[in-house]
Each structure stands twice: as C-alpha cells, then as structure tokens.
Amino acid sequence: MPSRPNRFVVLRSLAATTTERRALCAVQNRLEQDLAPWTDRGAVEVIVTRLNLNFEIGRVSEIDARIRDNEFVEAVKGLPLAGIEAAARRFGAKTTLTAWDPKWRPNSAQFADEVRAGLIPLRTKLLHIRRVLEAEVYDPPTEADQARVAAEMARFARERAAFAEDADRARPTPTHIAEVREATFRAGVADLKRFDGHFALGDLMGRLDAKSGRGSAQAGRALPGAAASPRPAAGRERLFADARAAADLGAAALQAFRDDLSKDENTALATIFDDLIARVEAAAQRYVPPGDHASGARA
C-alpha cells in the first residue's frame, strides 16, 4: 500500500487459499521455533567445545579451554540454538558465509557473525510468510468506482481552486469594518424611533409634553390662583402608558445593542449608545401616571 508501507494488499484472485494458509502457518511456527533464543547452556557449550577441538594443535590447559569456551557462549547469547549448530558445521566444513581464513581458529566475534549471517535467510522467509498471511484482500475497482473517484477528485479540485481564489481577495480593513458597524448602528436607531408602526417616538413625546404636566405648570404660572380645568383622564392615561412603554422599549433595545458593542470593544459606538440610553431613560421618567403628576405639581 503506497500510503502505508508496512501494510500489504493482494487481489482476491491471487490470495492464498485455506489449504495454503494452513501450510504457511505450519512453516511459520517451525521458523519461529528455530529462531527462538537458546535456553540450554549445556547444549551450547557442547557445540562450542566440539568446534574448538577441531582447531587444537597443542595441548591447552583445562582452565584456558573453559575461559575460551565461555567467551564463545557469551558471544552467541540470545541467538537460536539451530543457528549456532549450523554455523559450527560450516566452520568444520570450511564453507562459511562470512570471510574467514581456514588456517586460523575463529574467535568468538567471528563465530557470532557467522551465526547471524546464517539466520538472514530464515528471517527473510518468516517475514515473507507473515506478509502473505497478513495481507489485506481486495477486489479491483470497477468502472463505476473509478468514475465516482474521478468525480470526487474533480469536486475537490474545484473547492481548492475556489479556496485559493478567496484567499487571494483583499481583506476588509479595520476602517471599512468600523464604517459598516456604524451604518448598522444608525439603521438600528432609525428602527427604534418607530413605535407601533404609526408615529415616531419623538412625536409621541412632544404631544405628551404639550398635554401633560409641563403645560399645566406653565398655565399655573401664567394665571396664578386659577384652578386647573378638569381633563379627561382616560385619554391621558392611555397616552402616558403608550409613552412609557415606548421609552422602556427603546431603552431595552439600546441596552441590548450596547452589550453587543461591549463584546466587540468598540468604544466610540459604545459611548454613543450610553448617551442615547441616558436620554431615553430621562425622558421616560417624565411620563408618570396623571395622578402622580398632579400630586407632584401640588407639592
């Protein structure tokens, strides 16, 4: 598999059959046993002693022979017993796989190298068997599959081209972003000035000022001692309620816009909103129920 070098695939027509897989499993088990590290030290000492006796010319003391054999045993520690025995036979027959002068007895390092060289074919065969047994079986793609893959690749190419085109476009500058936000803010303020779709909030406040406490106070100052003429209460109460509802609605909407601007850290627009909220709340405080206004005027 090109994308995964450690995985292998095989066509279904070329995959191993059940009988072949059983035979390969048997060979795999035997190779794994042959490549297992030795555990019987006595068997290794016998092989090493027999190897060194073939190269004895003079008499060697028992202590020297034991030290020499122990070096050979330690050199092949961790290697399989079958490989050690095969290497000893090759030294005896002078058919070694590594470079060696038959005139001289091999040392422990040469013997270990010969054992490892003899294990290479076994390990290669075991690796090949494992690849065959672990390979993923697949069916070759049909023409419909190939067409679907080609269409998906074309779609991906178009998306990449569009993405590259968008990346090449000019980014909006901070000045342009600020202008767009200010235009949006002014459009929202213009919408807030409309109440109930019939008349503007400013017109409603002006009419209320003309008909309520401010006009009464001015009339009282113009005509001292004159009694205030009674006015119909129902119309004034409805007018006061509409004005107060409009003021509360405008204050709440402005506060919502103000909170959003605080998240964006737009100080200039936030200051404008604070001023508008203060004005609307101050205007709303002037519109109290007629009874409360009258008592305030008397006080």
C-alpha positions as CSV (number, residue, x, y, z in Angstrom):
1,M,0.0,0.0,0.0
2,P,1.7,3.3,-1.1
3,S,0.1,5.3,1.8
4,R,1.1,2.7,4.4
5,P,4.4,1.0,3.6
6,N,4.0,-1.5,6.5
7,R,0.7,-2.9,5.1
8,F,0.3,-5.2,2.1
9,V,-2.6,-6.0,-0.2
10,V,-3.3,-8.7,-2.6
11,L,-6.0,-9.3,-5.3
12,R,-8.7,-11.7,-4.3
13,S,-7.8,-13.9,-7.3
14,L,-4.2,-14.2,-6.1
15,A,-5.0,-14.6,-2.3
16,A,-3.9,-17.8,-0.6
17,T,-6.4,-20.5,-0.2
18,T,-7.4,-22.1,3.0
19,T,-5.1,-25.1,2.4
20,E,-2.2,-22.8,1.5
21,R,-2.7,-20.7,4.6
22,R,-2.6,-23.8,6.8
23,A,0.7,-24.9,5.2
24,L,2.1,-21.4,5.6
25,C,1.1,-21.3,9.3
26,A,2.9,-24.6,9.9
27,V,6.1,-23.3,8.3
28,Q,5.7,-20.1,10.3
29,N,5.5,-22.0,13.5
30,R,8.6,-24.0,12.7
31,L,10.6,-20.9,11.7
32,E,9.6,-19.1,14.9
33,Q,10.8,-22.1,16.9
34,D,14.1,-22.2,15.0
35,L,14.7,-18.5,15.6
36,A,13.9,-18.6,19.3
37,P,16.9,-17.8,21.6
38,W,18.6,-20.7,23.2
39,T,17.8,-21.7,26.8
40,D,20.0,-24.8,27.3
41,R,23.5,-23.6,28.1
42,G,24.9,-27.1,28.3
43,A,24.0,-27.8,24.6
44,V,25.7,-24.6,23.5
45,E,28.9,-25.5,25.5
46,V,29.0,-28.9,23.8
47,I,28.8,-27.3,20.3
48,V,31.4,-24.7,21.1
49,T,33.8,-27.3,22.7
50,R,33.5,-29.6,19.7
51,L,34.2,-26.7,17.4
52,N,37.3,-25.6,19.2
53,L,38.7,-29.2,19.4
54,N,38.8,-29.3,15.6
55,F,41.4,-26.5,15.7
56,E,43.6,-27.7,18.6
57,I,47.3,-28.1,17.6
58,G,48.9,-28.3,21.0
59,R,47.8,-29.2,24.5
60,V,45.7,-26.5,26.2
61,S,45.1,-26.3,29.9
62,E,41.6,-27.0,31.2
63,I,41.3,-23.5,32.7
64,D,42.2,-21.8,29.4
65,A,39.8,-24.0,27.4
66,R,37.0,-23.2,29.8
67,I,37.6,-19.5,29.6
68,R,37.8,-19.7,25.8
69,D,34.6,-21.7,25.6
70,N,32.8,-19.3,27.9
71,E,33.7,-16.4,25.6
72,F,32.1,-18.2,22.7
73,V,29.0,-19.0,24.7
74,E,28.6,-15.3,25.8
75,A,29.2,-14.1,22.2
76,V,26.2,-16.1,20.9
77,K,23.9,-15.3,23.8
78,G,20.3,-14.6,22.6
79,L,20.8,-16.4,19.3
80,P,18.9,-19.6,18.3
81,L,20.4,-23.0,19.0
82,A,19.8,-24.3,15.5
83,G,21.7,-21.4,14.0
84,I,24.7,-22.0,16.4
85,E,24.8,-25.6,15.4
86,A,24.6,-24.8,11.7
87,A,27.4,-22.2,12.0
88,A,29.6,-24.8,13.7
89,R,29.1,-27.3,10.9
90,R,30.0,-24.7,8.3
91,F,33.2,-23.9,10.2
92,G,34.1,-27.6,10.3
93,A,33.4,-28.0,6.5
94,K,35.1,-24.6,5.7
95,T,32.0,-23.4,3.9
96,T,31.3,-20.3,6.0
97,L,29.1,-17.4,4.7
98,T,31.4,-14.7,6.2
99,A,35.1,-14.1,5.3
100,W,37.4,-16.3,7.4
101,D,40.9,-17.8,6.9
102,P,40.8,-21.5,7.5
103,K,44.4,-21.5,8.6
104,W,43.4,-20.0,11.9
105,R,40.8,-20.8,14.5
106,P,37.9,-18.4,14.5
107,N,37.5,-16.1,17.5
108,S,34.2,-15.6,19.4
109,A,33.2,-12.5,17.3
110,Q,33.7,-14.3,14.0
111,F,31.7,-17.2,15.3
112,A,28.8,-14.9,16.3
113,D,28.9,-13.1,12.9
114,E,28.7,-16.4,11.1
115,V,25.6,-17.4,13.2
116,R,23.8,-14.1,12.4
117,A,24.6,-14.5,8.7
118,G,23.1,-17.9,8.7
119,L,19.9,-16.6,10.2
120,I,19.3,-14.0,7.5
121,P,17.5,-16.4,5.0
122,L,15.3,-17.8,7.8
123,R,14.2,-14.4,9.0
124,T,13.6,-13.3,5.4
125,K,11.4,-16.3,4.8
126,L,9.5,-15.7,8.0
127,L,8.9,-12.1,7.1
128,H,7.6,-13.1,3.6
129,I,5.2,-15.6,5.1
130,R,3.9,-13.1,7.6
131,R,3.3,-10.6,4.8
132,V,1.3,-13.2,2.8
133,L,-0.8,-14.2,5.8
134,E,-1.5,-10.6,7.0
135,A,-2.1,-9.1,3.6
136,E,-5.5,-7.5,3.0
137,V,-7.6,-9.0,0.3
138,Y,-9.3,-6.5,-2.0
139,D,-11.4,-6.5,-5.2
140,P,-10.2,-4.4,-8.2
141,P,-12.3,-1.2,-8.6
142,T,-15.0,-1.3,-11.3
143,E,-15.6,1.4,-13.9
144,A,-18.3,2.9,-11.8
145,D,-16.0,3.1,-8.8
146,Q,-13.3,4.8,-10.9
147,A,-15.9,7.3,-12.3
148,R,-17.0,8.1,-8.7
149,V,-13.4,8.6,-7.6
150,A,-12.8,10.8,-10.6
151,A,-15.9,12.9,-9.9
152,E,-14.8,13.3,-6.2
153,M,-11.3,14.3,-7.3
154,A,-12.8,16.9,-9.7
155,R,-15.0,18.3,-6.9
156,F,-12.1,18.5,-4.6
157,A,-10.0,20.3,-7.2
158,R,-12.8,22.9,-7.7
159,E,-13.1,23.5,-4.0
160,R,-9.4,24.0,-3.7
161,A,-9.4,26.5,-6.6
162,A,-12.3,28.4,-5.0
163,F,-10.5,28.5,-1.7
164,A,-7.3,29.8,-3.4
165,E,-9.4,32.5,-5.1
166,D,-11.0,33.6,-1.9
167,A,-7.6,33.7,-0.2
168,D,-6.3,36.0,-2.9
169,R,-9.0,38.5,-2.4
170,A,-8.4,41.7,-0.4
171,R,-9.2,41.5,3.3
172,P,-11.5,44.2,4.7
173,T,-9.6,46.9,6.5
174,P,-10.5,48.0,10.1
175,T,-11.7,51.3,8.8
176,H,-14.2,49.5,6.5
177,I,-15.4,47.3,9.3
178,A,-15.9,50.3,11.5
179,E,-17.9,52.1,8.8
180,V,-20.2,49.0,8.3
181,R,-20.8,48.8,12.0
182,E,-21.7,52.5,12.3
183,A,-24.1,52.2,9.4
184,T,-25.7,49.1,11.0
185,F,-26.0,51.0,14.3
186,R,-27.6,54.1,12.7
187,A,-30.1,51.8,10.9
188,G,-31.0,50.2,14.2
189,V,-31.5,53.6,15.8
190,A,-33.8,54.6,13.0
191,D,-35.9,51.5,13.5
192,L,-36.1,52.2,17.2
193,K,-37.6,55.6,16.5
194,R,-40.7,54.0,15.1
195,F,-43.2,52.8,17.7
196,D,-46.2,50.6,16.8
197,G,-45.7,51.5,13.1
198,H,-48.0,54.6,13.3
199,F,-46.0,57.5,14.7
200,A,-42.5,58.3,15.8
201,L,-41.3,58.2,19.4
202,G,-40.2,61.9,19.3
203,D,-43.7,62.9,18.1
204,L,-45.3,61.0,20.9
205,M,-43.1,62.6,23.5
206,G,-43.8,66.1,22.0
207,R,-47.6,65.5,22.1
208,L,-47.3,64.3,25.7
209,D,-45.3,67.3,26.7
210,A,-48.0,69.6,25.2
211,K,-50.8,67.8,27.0
212,S,-49.4,67.0,30.5
213,G,-47.6,68.4,33.5
214,R,-45.3,70.8,31.7
215,G,-48.1,72.6,30.0
216,S,-50.2,72.7,33.3
217,A,-47.2,74.1,35.2
218,Q,-46.8,76.9,32.6
219,A,-50.5,77.6,32.7
220,G,-50.4,77.8,36.6
221,R,-47.5,80.3,36.4
222,A,-49.4,82.4,33.8
223,L,-52.6,82.5,35.8
224,P,-51.8,82.5,39.5
225,G,-54.6,81.3,41.7
226,A,-56.6,79.9,38.8
227,A,-57.9,76.4,39.2
228,A,-56.8,73.8,36.8
229,S,-59.6,72.8,34.4
230,P,-60.5,69.1,34.6
231,R,-59.3,67.0,31.7
232,P,-60.5,63.6,30.5
233,A,-58.4,61.0,32.5
234,A,-58.9,58.0,30.2
235,G,-57.2,59.6,27.2
236,R,-54.3,60.9,29.3
237,E,-53.7,57.6,31.0
238,R,-53.6,55.7,27.6
239,L,-51.2,58.4,26.3
240,F,-49.0,58.1,29.3
241,A,-49.0,54.3,29.1
242,D,-48.0,54.4,25.4
243,A,-45.2,56.9,26.0
244,R,-43.8,54.9,28.9
245,A,-44.0,51.6,27.0
246,A,-42.2,53.2,24.0
247,A,-39.5,54.7,26.3
248,D,-38.9,51.4,28.1
249,L,-38.8,49.5,24.7
250,G,-36.3,51.9,23.3
251,A,-34.1,51.7,26.5
252,A,-34.1,47.9,26.4
253,A,-33.2,47.8,22.7
254,L,-30.5,50.3,23.1
255,Q,-29.1,48.4,26.1
256,A,-29.0,45.2,24.0
257,F,-27.1,47.0,21.2
258,R,-24.8,48.4,23.9
259,D,-24.0,45.0,25.3
260,D,-23.1,43.6,21.9
261,L,-20.8,46.6,21.3
262,S,-19.0,45.9,24.6
263,K,-18.1,42.5,23.4
264,D,-16.5,43.9,20.2
265,E,-14.7,46.6,22.2
266,N,-16.0,49.4,20.0
267,T,-15.5,52.4,22.4
268,A,-16.8,55.1,20.1
269,L,-20.2,53.4,19.4
270,A,-20.5,52.3,23.0
271,T,-20.3,55.9,24.1
272,I,-23.0,57.0,21.7
273,F,-25.2,54.2,23.0
274,D,-24.6,55.2,26.6
275,D,-25.7,58.8,25.7
276,L,-28.9,57.5,23.9
277,I,-29.8,55.2,26.8
278,A,-29.4,58.1,29.3
279,R,-31.6,60.4,27.2
280,V,-34.4,57.8,26.8
281,E,-34.4,56.9,30.5
282,A,-34.5,60.6,31.4
283,A,-37.4,61.1,29.0
284,A,-39.2,58.1,30.4
285,Q,-39.1,59.5,34.0
286,R,-41.1,62.5,32.9
287,Y,-44.1,60.4,31.9
288,V,-45.8,59.3,35.1
289,P,-49.4,58.5,35.7
290,P,-51.7,61.6,35.8
291,G,-52.5,61.2,39.5
292,D,-48.8,61.0,40.5
293,H,-48.1,64.0,38.2
294,A,-50.9,66.1,39.7
295,S,-49.7,65.3,43.3
296,G,-46.2,66.2,42.3
297,A,-47.4,69.5,40.8
298,R,-49.4,70.3,44.0
299,A,-46.3,69.5,46.1
